[in-house]
Amino acid sequence: MVRPRLFQRDDDYEVTCVACGETLPRHDAREYDKYGDRFTRDGKTFEYLCKPCHREYSHLPRDGLESTLIEARAGEVSRESFFARYFELEYDDTQTTSD
């Protein structure tokens, strides 16, 4: 009797590190979930980091970061425009009013 595998792993393909652009075998990469919840797997497509980049990135919670990056148009506009928009969004989110 053949038992079904509960967790299928397909490590025979190559992936690209989203941080440095290196192409490497999947088994040498680490999954990266841009939403910070790699344990909720239903319907997700993961990106990958090479081991050196994985060690370098912050493993702290990043609630709201992905939505801010999307709103600031990361990867779509010039670096200067992105940073200006990012800081504008962060400033507006943290600004307090005083009477």
Secondary structure by P-SEA (a helix, b strand, c coil): ccccccccccccccccccccccccccccbbbbcccccccccccbbbbbbcaaaaaccccccccaaaaaaaaaccccccaaaaaaaaaaaaaaaaccccc
